[in-house]
Amino acid sequence: MAGLPVYRWRLAPKGLATFRQLRAMGLRPAGQPVVAQLERPRRQRGPLVAYLYRIDLARPIRPMTPAKRAALAKANAARRICPECGHDAGYRIPTSLGMCVPCADAPAQSAA
């Protein structure tokens, strides 16, 4: 994001936090704009950037309602069903595969 101050890793001023740090404090950004960037150096692919928010403008995390909990459970259950074989995989199917691991490995074994 252009025009934002950029701070090096571990050198951000007090009063600013990343999204994960806010979550650990039981807070959320609550629609506030990003005020700065935190840059962590990486050797091969360039710097890793995290956005910083003001802690004083953050609000408490909304509690999980029973309806939200039920909707989340239903969505996670749907992601466990393999579209190829129709079985419950016992884990959330990776989006990179699009099917359970045994179904993804089956064509590779039959071609060999």
N, C-alpha and C positions, 0 to 999 in steps of 0.2 A: 504494500500500500504506500503510495507516494505521499511525501510530506510528513510522515510520522517520525518521531525520534526513534533512533535505533540504539539499544543498549547491548553491551556484550554480556555473555553468560555470567550470572551471579553478580552483576553490577547494576541492576535495576534499582531505582530509588524506592524508599519505603512508601507504602500506600498503593503500590501496583502489584497485581498478581495475574498469573495465567489462568485460563479456564479451569485447568485441573487443580490448581492451588485454591481457587475459589470453591470448587466442589469439596475439597478436603476440609475447608472451613465451614461447610454447610451453606454456602452462598451460590448465587447465580448472577450472571451479568445484568439481567433484567432489561435488555434492550439498549443498554448504553453503548456508545461507539467505542471502537478500539482507540486507545490513547497513545500506544507505543508498541514497538516490536522488541523482542528479545532474540538475539542472534547467538546461536551456539555453533562454534566452528566444527566443520567436518572435513576430513582430509580429502576424500575423493569426489564427492558430488556437490560440493558447495555448502554454504551454511544452512543450518536448520533454523527455521523461524517460528517463534511462538508469539501470539498477540497478548498484550497486557491490558488489563482493565483496572479501573479505580475501585479499590475495596470499599471506600465510603459510599459509593453509589450502588453497590451490590445489595441484593435482597436475599432473604432466606429462600432455600429450595422449597418448592411446593411439595406438600406431602402426597404420597401415592394414594389415590382413591381406589376403592374396591373395583370400580368399573375399569379404571386404567390397568389395574393389576390383572383383571380377567382378560382384557384385550391383549395385553402383552403375553400372557400365557398362551392364548389362542394363536397369536402370530408366531411365537417360538415353536409351538407344536406343529404348525403348518410347515415350518422350515425343516422339520425333522423327517418329513415324509419324502421319500425318493420318488421323483416323477417317472423314473424308468421302471422300477420294480414295484413301487407302491408300498414298500415296507417302511416301518418306523426304524430309522437308522440308529436311534439311541443318542444322537448328537445332531447339532445343527449342520446341515449339509453346506459345505463351502460353496460360495457363489462362483469361485474359479472353476470348480468341477461341474456344478449344475446337477449332480447326482451323487449317490452315496459312493464311497470308495470302492466297494466290491464291483459295482456296476461300471465305474470308471476304469478299473483295472481289467475287467472281463474282455474287452476288445483287444487289448494289448496281449493278453495271454493266448487268445484264439488265433491271432495273426502269427505268432511265433512258431 
